[in-house]
Amino acid sequence: MFAKPIPGRTTAAAEGEVVVLLIGMRINHFWGVHHWLPVLVAMPRMLRELSKDKSRGLLGCTLLSGSPRTYYVVQYWESKEKLYAYASAPDMFHRKAWAMMNRKEKKSRQHVGLWHETYIVPEGGYESIYADMPAYGLAAVTGVLPIEGRGRRAADRLAHRSSAK
């Protein structure tokens, strides 16, 4: 939690395709606690479930707040297939939470907003730089390299191709 910064400039050691899921909620009416609180507590439960079984494909995540009303998670996944598999698995909590939300949607809609965005980013479509930072974001899930390993300029890092291709 209180990781020491890595001196200098680094980049993420990501190779190949990167799958990023942004998922969140917005509290539209604070007084509708019984509508938005179950949504707020569902995400940590899903993240705990995923952290117990690494084979499900979640590499790591960062919980964020955009405002007192807006909360979201940046998730990095091993593959889009593993993300889809988790989302639809009948034995996992996501499916139960989604079914509950669908049942309550008409009553809850005005109290809580939900959203997600999924990005399948091909190699050459992402780059990163971290200056005097602990491993964070993509680097926290793929590892850290000295910036020289991928290039000092963003264009150089975007041009990087893994040797696996």
N, C-alpha and C positions, 0 to 999 in steps of 0.2 A: 504494500500500500504506500509506503514511503520509500520507494526505490530511489537510489542515488542516480543522479544524472550521469550519462556517459559523456565524457569530455569531447569537445569537438563536434564535427558534423558526421552524421551517419545516414544510412538509408536502409530501407527494408530489404531483407534477403529473399523476398517473394520470387518464385519462379512459375512460369506458366500463367494460366487463367486464374483470376481472382473473383470470388463470388462475395458480394457485399449485400446485406439486407439491412435496411433502415426500417425500423418498426416502432410505432409510437401511438400515443393517445393525447387527447386534449380535453381537459375538464372545461366544459362549456358553462355549467352552472355548479358552483361550489356547494350549494345547498342540496344537491341531488347525490349526496354521499353514497347512498345505498345503490346507486346506478354506476358510479365511476370507481368506487373502492374495489369491487371485485375485479375490474379490469386492471387497475394499478397493481394489485397483488398477484395477478395471474402470471405476469412476465417473469418475476423472480423465481416463481415455482417452475416455470418451463426451463429457465436457465439452469437451475439446480438439477433438474431432471437430465438435461443435456450434459452437464459437467460430470455426471456420474457414469456416463457411457460415451466415451470419446469416439467410438465407432459410428455414432450417429452423424458425425461430421461437423459439428460446431468447433471451429478452431479457437475462437475467442470472441470477446465482446466488450463494449464500453457502454455504460449507462450514462445518459446525459439528460440535462434539463434545459429546455429552451426558455422557460419562464415558469412562474408559479403554476401555470395552467398546463404546460406542455412537457411531456416526458417521453424519451425515446431511447432506443438501443441501436448501436451500430454493431452488427454481427458479421463475422468473417466465417465463411463456410468452405469446407473441403471441395464440394462440388454442388452444382445445381440439383443433381439427382438426389444427393443426400438431404438437401434442403426440402425438396418436394416430398421425399419419403417421410421425413419427420412430420411435415405439415399434415400429411394424410394418414399417418399411422394410427390405427384404431386403439392401440394400447398406450398411446402417449397423451399427455395432458393437453397439448395444443388442440387436438380434435375435440375433446370434451369442452374446452374453453370456448372454442369457436361455435360449437353447437349451442352452448348456453347464450352466447351473444346473439346468435341468430334468433333464438326464441324470444329474447328480451328486446330485440332491436327497436321495435316501434315505440316502446315506453322509454328506452334509454337514449334514443337518438338525440334528443335535444339536450341531454345532460352530458354525454361523453362522445367525443369523436375518435375514430380509429383511422390509422393509415399505415401503409407500408410501401416501400419502393425496393425493388430488387435490381441489382446491377451485375451482369455477367461481363467482366472486364477482361478482354483478351490481353495476352502478353504484349507489351508495347503500348498499352492503353492506360497505364498507371505509372506513377513515379512518386518518390517520397524523399523528403529531407527532414532531418531532426537535428537541431543545434542545441547541444548541451541539455539533452532530454533523456530521461529513462526510456527504455523501449516502450513505445506507445502505438496504439492503432494497429496498422498492418505490421509494423516491426515487432510488436508484442506477440503476434501469432506466427510470424515467419522467421524471426530472428533479425539481427542487426549486422550490417556490414559497414566498414569505413566507406565514406563517400567515394573514395578513389576506386572502389570495387565496381562502381557503376557509372562513374563520371561526375565531374564537378558541376556540370550544367544540367538543367532539367531535360534539355533535348538529348543529351547523351544518355541519361537514365531511361528516357522513354525509348531510345533506340536499342537498349539492352535486350538480348535474346538468350535464353537459357541454352546450355550445351545439350540438353535432352532433345532438342528439335533437330 
